[in-house]
Structures are given as structure tokens and as C-alpha cells.
Amino acid sequence: MTEETRRTFHEDLDSVRDQIIQLGASATEAGARATQALLDGNLVAAQAIIDGDDRLDAAAVEIEENCQLLLALQQPMAIDLRRILAAIWITAELERIGDLACNICKGTRRVFGTEFSPRVRGLIAEMSDEALRLTRLGVDAYVDEDEGLAAALDDIDDRLDTLHADFVQVLLEHRGEGGLDLQPAVQLALVARYYERIGDHAVNIGERVRYLVTGWKQEHAGAAREHERLRRGLSEDPA
């Protein structure tokens, strides 16, 4: 690349980063609003979030198309190539978080009219806060190219897993007391799973950031083990 071409390329990369920051903000806002709609039993607000998901999809498509243009026109190498690939992958994770916010809103419709105990309400709020905190940390790690924070997300996610397990236990206890009908209990269990999945997507963002910074992916460890088995002649045909 010429100096001018390189400068333009990095300006375009900065623009992609800014778009991802905005997409992350939109996805986390959708998640927070979805939780509030659920707790308030507000079907109008829930539907507005579902309808607004088209804007998140459009933003994700635009980012991906911009990245594809950079790949086609600039043919980047090394870390610049990893920045573009990571941007595409992270965009997909954030778009999926937006989809999960919509799923929470659909769950709101299915449990409409159900009274939540203070414990259920509290755990829903805690799961939401933790899932969206993980998402923001993932975006922060991406913006700062912070490998340490990216690697820590998997451990930070343990709290959300614990909250999810606590929530399921509370649902079972409420069923035993006759406090919740089966259908609302099932729907709330699904909603809890959506929060857990948001956390998983945030952890995936962390893995993509680690790839961006170091070139390492989690799959490399498994691939290395398989290569070693093949080298030793220990690989077995699948059953």
C-alpha cells in the first residue's frame, strides 16, 4: 500500500470500529429495554423492540459489507486482516444479542398477566444487568484491543451462570408451592436461558478479540491435539 492508501484504509477501519461500538450500544439498549418490558408486563414496549430489530439487522449488514469491501479492495495482511475478520465475527455476535432481546420480548407476551414474586423479579434484573455488563466489557475489550480483559470474560461469565442456576431453582420451588402455572414457568426458564446466551455471545466476542490481538483462536487448541493424534497414528474413524 502507498502511504495515502494505508491512511485511507485505517480511516475505514476506524469507521468500522465506530459502527461496531454503535451496534453494541444499540444491542445492549435493546436488552435493557426488553427486561424492563418484561418486568412491567408492557406489551407495547415489547413490540417496539421487536419491530426495531430490523434496524440492528440493517446496521450489521452494513458493517459486514464494509468489511467485505476492505478485504476485496485492500487485501490486508497480518493484524489488519485479523481486525477485519474479527469485526465481521463480533458484528454477528452483537446482532445475535439483539435477536435474543427480541426473544425476551416474545417471552413477555407469553407470560403476560403472570405475577412475579420479588425473588423472581430480582433475579431477572440481576441476570439482565450481568449479561449486558458482559456485552459492554466485550465491546470495551474490542475497542481497546485488550487481550487481558477479553480472556477474563469467560471467568466473569461464571456469575451469570450461577444466577441462571439460581433462577431455575427458584422456578422449581415456586412450582412446588403452586405459585406459577407450568406454561409461565417454562417461558421464564427460556427467558433465563436467553440471558445466559447473551453472556455466551459476550464471551465469544472476547475470544474474537484474543484472535485479533494474538492470532490465537480457541479452536487452535483442539486442532493441535487432533494433529498430534494424527501424527502418532492414534486418530480413530468416527463410529
Backbone as CSV, one residue per row, in Angstrom:
resi,resn,N_x,N_y,N_z,CA_x,CA_y,CA_z,C_x,C_y,C_z
1,MET,0.837,-1.189,0.000,0.000,0.000,0.000,0.880,1.251,0.000
2,THR,0.441,2.291,-0.699,1.076,3.581,-0.579,0.706,4.190,0.765
3,GLU,1.422,5.239,1.160,1.138,5.878,2.440,-0.290,6.438,2.465
4,GLU,-0.714,7.026,1.351,-2.059,7.572,1.280,-3.106,6.469,1.365
5,THR,-2.849,5.365,0.639,-3.785,4.238,0.664,-3.886,3.659,2.062
6,ARG,-2.739,3.524,2.742,-2.744,2.977,4.104,-3.512,3.889,5.051
7,ARG,-3.337,5.197,4.899,-4.055,6.125,5.771,-5.562,6.002,5.559
8,THR,-5.964,5.921,4.297,-7.388,5.769,3.992,-7.926,4.457,4.536
9,PHE,-7.124,3.402,4.389,-7.528,2.081,4.883,-7.771,2.120,6.388
10,HIS,-6.864,2.740,7.130,-7.019,2.772,8.584,-8.160,3.692,9.000
11,GLU,-8.422,4.721,8.222,-9.609,5.535,8.497,-10.883,4.714,8.309
12,ASP,-10.878,3.865,7.268,-12.038,2.993,7.044,-12.184,1.977,8.172
13,LEU,-11.047,1.452,8.652,-11.098,0.523,9.784,-11.642,1.218,11.034
14,ASP,-11.231,2.452,11.249,-11.741,3.211,12.389,-13.248,3.411,12.268
15,SER,-13.712,3.640,11.039,-15.146,3.810,10.823,-15.905,2.529,11.149
16,VAL,-15.347,1.382,10.758,-15.957,0.096,11.091,-16.005,-0.090,12.600
17,ARG,-14.916,0.249,13.276,-14.893,0.136,14.743,-15.991,0.998,15.364
18,ASP,-16.133,2.230,14.862,-17.168,3.123,15.398,-18.570,2.548,15.158
19,GLN,-18.762,1.922,13.999,-20.059,1.301,13.714,-20.340,0.151,14.678
20,ILE,-19.313,-0.614,15.003,-19.481,-1.731,15.930,-19.787,-1.211,17.329
21,ILE,-19.135,-0.127,17.729,-19.444,0.482,19.026,-20.918,0.864,19.084
22,GLN,-21.420,1.466,18.016,-22.818,1.869,17.972,-23.737,0.657,17.983
23,LEU,-23.362,-0.389,17.228,-24.171,-1.604,17.220,-24.215,-2.221,18.610
24,GLY,-23.072,-2.234,19.301,-23.038,-2.762,20.659,-23.922,-1.965,21.595
25,ALA,-23.895,-0.635,21.455,-24.749,0.206,22.289,-26.223,-0.060,22.005
26,SER,-26.558,-0.234,20.730,-27.959,-0.494,20.365,-28.426,-1.847,20.886
27,ALA,-27.542,-2.854,20.797,-27.907,-4.197,21.255,-28.105,-4.222,22.770
28,THR,-27.211,-3.559,23.513,-27.354,-3.548,24.971,-28.572,-2.726,25.388
29,GLU,-28.841,-1.638,24.673,-30.044,-0.859,24.976,-31.302,-1.694,24.738
30,ALA,-31.308,-2.453,23.639,-32.456,-3.319,23.363,-32.637,-4.343,24.477
31,GLY,-31.532,-4.893,24.968,-31.611,-5.860,26.055,-32.171,-5.250,27.326
32,ALA,-31.707,-4.047,27.664,-32.201,-3.385,28.871,-33.684,-3.041,28.742
33,ARG,-34.075,-2.542,27.582,-35.492,-2.201,27.373,-36.365,-3.452,27.376
34,ALA,-35.834,-4.559,26.844,-36.589,-5.816,26.842,-36.844,-6.284,28.270
35,THR,-35.835,-6.172,29.119,-36.003,-6.562,30.515,-37.053,-5.702,31.198
36,GLN,-37.007,-4.398,30.951,-37.990,-3.514,31.569,-39.399,-3.834,31.092
37,ALA,-39.533,-4.134,29.792,-40.848,-4.503,29.254,-41.359,-5.775,29.917
38,LEU,-40.458,-6.735,30.134,-40.836,-7.985,30.793,-41.310,-7.736,32.217
39,LEU,-40.537,-6.970,32.961,-40.879,-6.728,34.358,-42.142,-5.882,34.502
40,ASP,-42.367,-4.996,33.532,-43.557,-4.141,33.585,-44.780,-4.798,32.956
41,GLY,-44.575,-5.914,32.251,-45.677,-6.508,31.504,-46.178,-5.568,30.417
42,ASN,-45.250,-4.844,29.776,-45.608,-3.805,28.803,-45.507,-4.378,27.391
43,LEU,-46.644,-4.783,26.823,-46.645,-5.404,25.511,-46.335,-4.404,24.403
44,VAL,-46.715,-3.158,24.592,-46.430,-2.133,23.579,-44.914,-1.924,23.469
45,ALA,-44.258,-1.798,24.606,-42.802,-1.626,24.601,-42.107,-2.855,24.025
46,ALA,-42.608,-4.043,24.375,-42.019,-5.279,23.850,-42.114,-5.327,22.327
47,GLN,-43.273,-4.952,21.792,-43.448,-4.982,20.341,-42.562,-3.954,19.653
48,ALA,-42.366,-2.801,20.279,-41.497,-1.774,19.702,-40.063,-2.279,19.574
49,ILE,-39.607,-3.056,20.546,-38.252,-3.613,20.495,-38.155,-4.651,19.382
50,ILE,-39.176,-5.487,19.261,-39.194,-6.488,18.191,-39.157,-5.797,16.826
51,ASP,-39.988,-4.766,16.661,-40.021,-4.041,15.390,-38.689,-3.346,15.103
52,GLY,-38.049,-2.846,16.162,-36.792,-2.127,15.980,-35.608,-3.007,15.644
53,ASP,-35.772,-4.322,15.741,-34.648,-5.217,15.452,-34.209,-5.124,13.991
54,ASP,-35.105,-4.705,13.120,-34.717,-4.542,11.715,-33.578,-3.531,11.580
55,ARG,-33.579,-2.505,12.418,-32.511,-1.504,12.346,-31.172,-2.115,12.752
56,LEU,-31.191,-2.986,13.764,-29.951,-3.661,14.154,-29.464,-4.568,13.036
57,ASP,-30.394,-5.281,12.404,-30.012,-6.159,11.295,-29.393,-5.353,10.155
58,ALA,-30.018,-4.215,9.842,-29.508,-3.378,8.753,-28.115,-2.846,9.083
59,ALA,-27.906,-2.447,10.338,-26.593,-1.947,10.743,-25.540,-3.052,10.650
60,ALA,-25.911,-4.276,11.052,-24.973,-5.397,10.980,-24.611,-5.711,9.531
61,VAL,-25.599,-5.694,8.654,-25.336,-5.961,7.235,-24.403,-4.903,6.658
62,GLU,-24.618,-3.649,7.030,-23.763,-2.572,6.519,-22.315,-2.764,6.966
63,ILE,-22.123,-3.126,8.234,-20.764,-3.354,8.728,-20.105,-4.498,7.961
64,GLU,-20.818,-5.590,7.790,-20.265,-6.741,7.083,-19.903,-6.385,5.648
65,GLU,-20.760,-5.609,4.994,-20.471,-5.203,3.611,-19.252,-4.291,3.548
66,ASN,-19.112,-3.394,4.520,-17.923,-2.539,4.563,-16.654,-3.363,4.758
67,CYS,-16.738,-4.365,5.612,-15.582,-5.245,5.838,-15.240,-6.036,4.576
68,GLN,-16.254,-6.505,3.888,-16.012,-7.251,2.645,-15.343,-6.376,1.597
69,LEU,-15.747,-5.111,1.528,-15.110,-4.188,0.589,-13.645,-3.982,0.941
70,LEU,-13.357,-3.836,2.223,-11.968,-3.667,2.639,-11.133,-4.889,2.294
71,LEU,-11.705,-6.067,2.473,-10.988,-7.291,2.112,-10.720,-7.350,0.612
72,ALA,-11.726,-7.004,-0.169,-11.606,-7.121,-1.626,-10.682,-6.060,-2.217
73,LEU,-10.757,-4.843,-1.697,-10.038,-3.739,-2.319,-8.628,-3.540,-1.773
74,GLN,-8.423,-3.882,-0.506,-7.136,-3.575,0.129,-6.249,-4.792,0.329
75,GLN,-6.840,-5.982,0.325,-6.090,-7.224,0.535,-5.131,-7.099,1.726
76,PRO,-5.668,-6.831,2.904,-4.813,-6.596,4.076,-4.105,-7.866,4.529
77,MET,-3.037,-7.677,5.285,-2.247,-8.791,5.801,-2.128,-8.669,7.323
78,ALA,-1.714,-9.781,7.943,-1.371,-9.831,9.365,-2.479,-9.238,10.231
79,ILE,-2.130,-8.312,11.145,-3.106,-7.848,12.122,-4.231,-7.055,11.462
80,ASP,-3.952,-6.387,10.350,-5.028,-5.668,9.677,-6.078,-6.635,9.142
81,LEU,-5.632,-7.767,8.642,-6.572,-8.793,8.191,-7.364,-9.325,9.380
82,ARG,-6.696,-9.565,10.487,-7.389,-10.069,11.676,-8.392,-9.052,12.200
83,ARG,-8.074,-7.772,12.090,-9.028,-6.744,12.536,-10.325,-6.830,11.736
84,ILE,-10.206,-7.051,10.453,-11.414,-7.116,9.623,-12.196,-8.390,9.924
85,LEU,-11.508,-9.521,10.008,-12.195,-10.777,10.299,-12.859,-10.715,11.671
86,ALA,-12.136,-10.167,12.660,-12.718,-10.049,14.000,-13.943,-9.139,13.976
87,ALA,-13.885,-8.075,13.198,-15.031,-7.158,13.105,-16.256,-7.874,12.555
88,ILE,-16.066,-8.710,11.550,-17.186,-9.460,10.976,-17.776,-10.397,12.021
89,TRP,-16.915,-11.123,12.724,-17.389,-12.085,13.719,-18.083,-11.382,14.890
90,ILE,-17.495,-10.286,15.371,-18.067,-9.568,16.504,-19.411,-8.961,16.122
91,THR,-19.514,-8.475,14.902,-20.793,-7.950,14.418,-21.875,-9.021,14.496
92,ALA,-21.536,-10.233,14.078,-22.509,-11.331,14.130,-22.928,-11.638,15.561
93,GLU,-21.985,-11.576,16.506,-22.316,-11.831,17.916,-23.262,-10.755,18.449
94,LEU,-22.999,-9.505,18.115,-23.856,-8.416,18.594,-25.238,-8.475,17.964
95,GLU,-25.292,-8.840,16.693,-26.595,-8.971,16.039,-27.416,-10.057,16.714
96,ARG,-26.753,-11.130,17.117,-27.459,-12.218,17.798,-27.943,-11.768,19.179
97,ILE,-27.175,-10.931,19.857,-27.631,-10.399,21.145,-28.914,-9.594,20.951
98,GLY,-28.982,-8.828,19.872,-30.218,-8.120,19.558,-31.374,-9.073,19.329
99,ASP,-31.108,-10.185,18.651,-32.155,-11.192,18.436,-32.651,-11.761,19.766
100,LEU,-31.726,-11.966,20.694,-32.123,-12.520,21.993,-32.960,-11.525,22.786
101,ALA,-32.688,-10.227,22.619,-33.558,-9.221,23.240,-34.980,-9.353,22.697
102,CYS,-35.088,-9.606,21.398,-36.416,-9.832,20.803,-37.066,-11.082,21.383
103,ASN,-36.274,-12.127,21.594,-36.827,-13.353,22.174,-37.368,-13.100,23.583
104,ILE,-36.678,-12.254,24.349,-37.173,-11.900,25.677,-38.523,-11.201,25.560
105,CYS,-38.653,-10.333,24.564,-39.923,-9.626,24.348,-41.031,-10.589,23.941
106,LYS,-40.700,-11.581,23.144,-41.709,-12.580,22.769,-42.125,-13.381,24.009
107,GLY,-41.160,-13.641,24.892,-41.497,-14.293,26.147,-42.406,-13.425,27.002
108,THR,-42.215,-12.113,26.924,-43.078,-11.189,27.667,-44.536,-11.365,27.260
109,ARG,-44.768,-11.553,25.970,-46.147,-11.759,25.504,-46.716,-13.060,26.060
110,ARG,-45.867,-14.078,26.169,-46.361,-15.398,26.579,-46.636,-15.481,28.072
111,VAL,-46.003,-14.609,28.858,-46.239,-14.638,30.309,-47.090,-13.452,30.750
112,PHE,-47.690,-12.761,29.798,-48.482,-11.576,30.133,-49.578,-11.935,31.144
113,GLY,-49.679,-11.109,32.178,-50.687,-11.334,33.224,-50.184,-12.163,34.383
114,THR,-48.966,-12.717,34.259,-48.404,-13.520,35.342,-47.777,-12.606,36.395
115,GLU,-48.064,-12.853,37.637,-47.463,-12.094,38.729,-46.112,-12.716,39.092
116,PHE,-45.079,-11.888,39.146,-43.751,-12.361,39.526,-43.511,-12.062,40.999
117,SER,-42.953,-13.027,41.696,-42.583,-12.779,43.084,-41.391,-11.818,43.122
118,PRO,-41.149,-11.153,44.250,-39.976,-10.272,44.354,-38.669,-11.000,44.034
119,ARG,-38.568,-12.269,44.437,-37.338,-13.021,44.163,-37.154,-13.248,42.669
120,VAL,-38.220,-13.607,41.970,-38.145,-13.811,40.516,-37.783,-12.505,39.826
121,ARG,-38.443,-11.415,40.210,-38.155,-10.120,39.605,-36.702,-9.718,39.845
122,GLY,-36.235,-9.941,41.067,-34.864,-9.569,41.388,-33.845,-10.339,40.571
123,LEU,-34.074,-11.636,40.400,-33.134,-12.440,39.629,-33.161,-12.090,38.146
124,ILE,-34.335,-11.778,37.619,-34.415,-11.344,36.219,-33.575,-10.078,36.029
125,ALA,-33.741,-9.122,36.937,-32.987,-7.877,36.836,-31.484,-8.140,36.952
126,GLU,-31.092,-9.023,37.859,-29.674,-9.331,38.032,-29.102,-10.022,36.799
127,MET,-29.829,-10.978,36.240,-29.346,-11.657,35.035,-29.189,-10.680,33.885
128,SER,-30.156,-9.794,33.738,-30.077,-8.791,32.680,-28.860,-7.896,32.872
129,ASP,-28.696,-7.383,34.080,-27.561,-6.492,34.347,-26.238,-7.180,34.057
130,GLU,-26.114,-8.435,34.467,-24.849,-9.151,34.288,-24.596,-9.461,32.816
131,ALA,-25.640,-9.887,32.114,-25.480,-10.200,30.690,-25.073,-8.970,29.896
132,LEU,-25.702,-7.850,30.187,-25.396,-6.633,29.440,-24.064,-6.038,29.870
133,ARG,-23.687,-6.236,31.125,-22.347,-5.815,31.564,-21.278,-6.586,30.800
134,LEU,-21.476,-7.879,30.647,-20.533,-8.693,29.874,-20.439,-8.203,28.438
135,THR,-21.580,-7.845,27.861,-21.578,-7.349,26.487,-20.771,-6.065,26.379
136,ARG,-20.993,-5.150,27.317,-20.239,-3.887,27.287,-18.749,-4.132,27.477
137,LEU,-18.394,-5.053,28.375,-16.976,-5.376,28.578,-16.366,-5.978,27.309
138,GLY,-17.154,-6.804,26.613,-16.662,-7.370,25.360,-16.376,-6.292,24.333
139,VAL,-17.279,-5.335,24.211,-17.061,-4.237,23.267,-15.870,-3.391,23.710
140,ASP,-15.745,-3.150,25.019,-14.584,-2.403,25.524,-13.280,-3.116,25.172
141,ALA,-13.258,-4.438,25.349,-12.055,-5.201,25.017,-11.725,-5.070,23.535
142,TYR,-12.757,-5.071,22.697,-12.550,-4.910,21.256,-11.991,-3.524,20.936
143,VAL,-12.589,-2.488,21.479,-12.163,-1.122,21.178,-10.717,-0.900,21.609
144,ASP,-10.369,-1.398,22.802,-9.027,-1.197,23.347,-8.034,-2.273,22.907
145,GLU,-8.534,-3.287,22.186,-7.709,-4.450,21.820,-7.001,-4.983,23.065
146,ASP,-7.817,-5.183,24.108,-7.338,-5.572,25.436,-7.450,-7.093,25.580
147,GLU,-6.353,-7.785,25.354,-6.379,-9.244,25.419,-6.685,-9.741,26.829
148,GLY,-6.154,-9.043,27.845,-6.386,-9.466,29.222,-7.861,-9.437,29.581
149,LEU,-8.534,-8.346,29.264,-9.972,-8.254,29.535,-10.734,-9.282,28.716
150,ALA,-10.339,-9.451,27.462,-11.010,-10.426,26.598,-10.918,-11.828,27.188
151,ALA,-9.735,-12.199,27.678,-9.542,-13.530,28.257,-10.311,-13.694,29.559
152,ALA,-10.506,-12.595,30.290,-11.184,-12.665,31.595,-12.689,-12.852,31.471
153,LEU,-13.255,-12.580,30.304,-14.711,-12.619,30.172,-15.284,-14.000,30.483
154,ASP,-14.565,-15.046,30.137,-15.059,-16.398,30.401,-15.238,-16.626,31.895
155,ASP,-14.281,-16.137,32.694,-14.395,-16.281,34.145,-15.478,-15.361,34.706
156,ILE,-15.571,-14.149,34.179,-16.596,-13.212,34.642,-17.989,-13.778,34.392
157,ASP,-18.118,-14.546,33.318,-19.416,-15.126,32.948,-19.915,-16.142,33.974
158,ASP,-19.036,-16.621,34.850,-19.449,-17.612,35.849,-20.576,-17.072,36.736
159,ARG,-20.547,-15.776,37.021,-21.606,-15.215,37.874,-22.962,-15.321,37.190
160,LEU,-22.999,-15.077,35.887,-24.266,-15.184,35.166,-24.741,-16.630,35.156
161,ASP,-23.826,-17.565,34.995,-24.207,-18.982,35.042,-24.811,-19.339,36.398
162,THR,-24.230,-18.792,37.471,-24.751,-19.048,38.813,-26.145,-18.452,38.989
163,LEU,-26.327,-17.227,38.493,-27.648,-16.587,38.568,-28.688,-17.401,37.801
164,HIS,-28.290,-17.915,36.651,-29.201,-18.727,35.840,-29.626,-19.969,36.619
165,ALA,-28.660,-20.647,37.245,-28.971,-21.841,38.026,-29.876,-21.492,39.208
166,ASP,-29.605,-20.377,39.871,-30.444,-19.942,40.997,-31.873,-19.672,40.524
167,PHE,-32.002,-19.064,39.364,-33.320,-18.713,38.848,-34.138,-19.972,38.554
168,VAL,-33.514,-20.941,37.934,-34.217,-22.189,37.639,-34.657,-22.857,38.935
169,GLN,-33.794,-22.831,39.955,-34.155,-23.420,41.241,-35.357,-22.706,41.862
170,VAL,-35.376,-21.389,41.762,-36.500,-20.622,42.299,-37.788,-20.966,41.552
171,LEU,-37.697,-21.119,40.232,-38.885,-21.501,39.460,-39.418,-22.857,39.917
172,LEU,-38.509,-23.793,40.167,-38.935,-25.119,40.627,-39.601,-25.019,41.993
173,GLU,-39.059,-24.192,42.862,-39.644,-24.025,44.184,-41.030,-23.399,44.095
174,HIS,-41.166,-22.437,43.202,-42.465,-21.786,43.044,-43.499,-22.732,42.445
175,ARG,-43.026,-23.607,41.576,-43.951,-24.595,41.028,-44.440,-25.505,42.134
176,GLY,-43.521,-25.894,43.008,-43.897,-26.782,44.100,-44.902,-26.153,45.039
177,GLU,-44.840,-24.816,45.175,-45.775,-24.118,46.055,-47.057,-23.768,45.322
178,GLY,-47.125,-24.076,44.047,-48.307,-23.740,43.271,-48.378,-22.274,42.902
179,GLY,-47.221,-21.558,43.005,-47.228,-20.128,42.732,-47.195,-19.786,41.256
180,LEU,-46.709,-20.702,40.414,-46.609,-20.447,38.983,-47.220,-21.613,38.225
181,ASP,-48.024,-21.305,37.218,-48.506,-22.353,36.330,-47.354,-22.856,35.476
182,LEU,-47.548,-24.029,34.890,-46.469,-24.659,34.131,-46.018,-23.801,32.954
183,GLN,-46.956,-23.295,32.158,-46.581,-22.564,30.954,-45.762,-21.316,31.266
184,PRO,-46.182,-20.451,32.196,-45.335,-19.305,32.533,-43.969,-19.716,33.076
185,ALA,-43.942,-20.795,33.867,-42.659,-21.248,34.408,-41.719,-21.670,33.291
186,VAL,-42.244,-22.384,32.297,-41.429,-22.805,31.154,-40.925,-21.586,30.387
187,GLN,-41.803,-20.617,30.149,-41.410,-19.426,29.408,-40.348,-18.620,30.151
188,LEU,-40.487,-18.531,31.467,-39.484,-17.804,32.244,-38.144,-18.541,32.247
189,ALA,-38.181,-19.856,32.244,-36.944,-20.627,32.137,-36.254,-20.350,30.803
190,LEU,-37.051,-20.210,29.740,-36.485,-19.873,28.428,-35.881,-18.473,28.440
191,VAL,-36.578,-17.544,29.066,-36.057,-16.182,29.159,-34.714,-16.171,29.882
192,ALA,-34.615,-16.931,30.955,-33.350,-17.020,31.681,-32.251,-17.564,30.785
193,ARG,-32.616,-18.520,29.955,-31.642,-19.073,29.014,-31.204,-18.025,28.000
194,TYR,-32.098,-17.124,27.622,-31.716,-16.061,26.683,-30.656,-15.158,27.299
195,TYR,-30.818,-14.843,28.585,-29.794,-14.029,29.247,-28.450,-14.765,29.287
196,GLU,-28.515,-16.045,29.582,-27.279,-16.829,29.612,-26.613,-16.832,28.245
197,ARG,-27.416,-16.928,27.190,-26.868,-16.923,25.831,-26.253,-15.564,25.480
198,ILE,-26.850,-14.478,25.971,-26.228,-13.174,25.752,-24.822,-13.171,26.348
199,GLY,-24.696,-13.713,27.553,-23.380,-13.813,28.162,-22.426,-14.654,27.332
200,ASP,-22.928,-15.748,26.776,-22.078,-16.598,25.935,-21.582,-15.836,24.700
201,HIS,-22.453,-15.035,24.114,-22.041,-14.249,22.945,-20.994,-13.212,23.340
202,ALA,-21.135,-12.651,24.538,-20.120,-11.712,25.012,-18.769,-12.410,25.180
203,VAL,-18.783,-13.626,25.710,-17.546,-14.399,25.837,-16.961,-14.679,24.447
204,ASN,-17.818,-14.972,23.489,-17.341,-15.191,22.118,-16.656,-13.942,21.568
205,ILE,-17.216,-12.762,21.898,-16.563,-11.526,21.471,-15.152,-11.465,22.042
206,GLY,-15.022,-11.843,23.314,-13.700,-11.876,23.923,-12.744,-12.788,23.172
207,GLU,-13.233,-13.943,22.747,-12.379,-14.869,22.002,-11.953,-14.267,20.668
208,ARG,-12.861,-13.519,20.042,-12.515,-12.876,18.764,-11.483,-11.775,18.973
209,VAL,-11.576,-11.086,20.111,-10.581,-10.056,20.413,-9.216,-10.694,20.632
210,ARG,-9.191,-11.810,21.308,-7.909,-12.507,21.509,-7.305,-12.902,20.168
211,TYR,-8.147,-13.356,19.257,-7.660,-13.682,17.911,-7.109,-12.430,17.234
212,LEU,-7.819,-11.326,17.338,-7.384,-10.072,16.725,-5.975,-9.706,17.206
213,VAL,-5.761,-9.801,18.520,-4.505,-9.329,19.102,-3.367,-10.317,18.861
214,THR,-3.656,-11.610,19.001,-2.574,-12.608,19.011,-2.583,-13.565,17.821
215,GLY,-3.711,-13.655,17.121,-3.832,-14.652,16.065,-4.261,-16.013,16.577
216,TRP,-4.526,-16.107,17.906,-4.922,-17.389,18.508,-6.436,-17.479,18.593
217,LYS,-6.953,-18.670,18.272,-8.365,-18.967,18.477,-8.490,-20.197,19.349
218,GLN,-9.578,-20.284,20.100,-9.787,-21.416,20.998,-9.741,-22.729,20.238
219,GLU,-10.239,-22.703,19.009,-10.259,-23.919,18.207,-8.853,-24.435,17.885
220,HIS,-7.861,-23.552,17.982,-6.494,-23.972,17.669,-6.007,-25.060,18.618
221,ALA,-6.447,-24.995,19.888,-6.008,-25.998,20.861,-6.525,-27.374,20.462
222,GLY,-7.809,-27.459,20.100,-8.364,-28.735,19.663,-7.729,-29.218,18.374
223,ALA,-7.479,-28.278,17.442,-6.846,-28.657,16.177,-5.443,-29.206,16.417
224,ALA,-4.712,-28.594,17.363,-3.363,-29.069,17.666,-3.392,-30.483,18.241
225,ARG,-4.377,-30.758,19.105,-4.487,-32.111,19.660,-4.797,-33.128,18.569
226,GLU,-5.681,-32.759,17.647,-6.017,-33.670,16.560,-4.814,-33.915,15.654
227,HIS,-4.068,-32.873,15.359,-2.868,-33.045,14.530,-1.868,-33.981,15.204
228,GLU,-1.759,-33.837,16.543,-0.834,-34.704,17.281,-1.316,-36.154,17.241
229,ARG,-2.630,-36.379,17.350,-3.154,-37.744,17.254,-2.888,-38.331,15.875
230,LEU,-3.079,-37.501,14.870,-2.823,-37.969,13.506,-1.351,-38.305,13.323
231,ARG,-0.485,-37.473,13.883,0.957,-37.713,13.751,1.349,-39.036,14.388
232,ARG,0.684,-39.351,15.506,1.022,-40.587,16.221,0.243,-41.788,15.704
233,GLY,-0.645,-41.527,14.764,-1.428,-42.614,14.213,-2.512,-43.113,15.138
234,LEU,-2.987,-42.217,16.047,-3.980,-42.628,17.022,-5.401,-42.188,16.658
235,SER,-5.532,-41.440,15.578,-6.850,-40.946,15.218,-7.740,-42.103,14.810
236,GLU,-8.965,-42.102,15.321,-9.906,-43.179,15.016,-11.018,-42.678,14.104
237,ASP,-11.509,-43.561,13.253,-12.653,-43.209,12.411,-13.867,-43.046,13.304
238,PRO,-14.752,-42.063,12.994,-15.960,-41.915,13.811,-16.838,-43.142,13.718
239,ALA,-17.538,-43.449,14.802,-18.409,-44.630,14.816,-19.581,-44.430,13.900
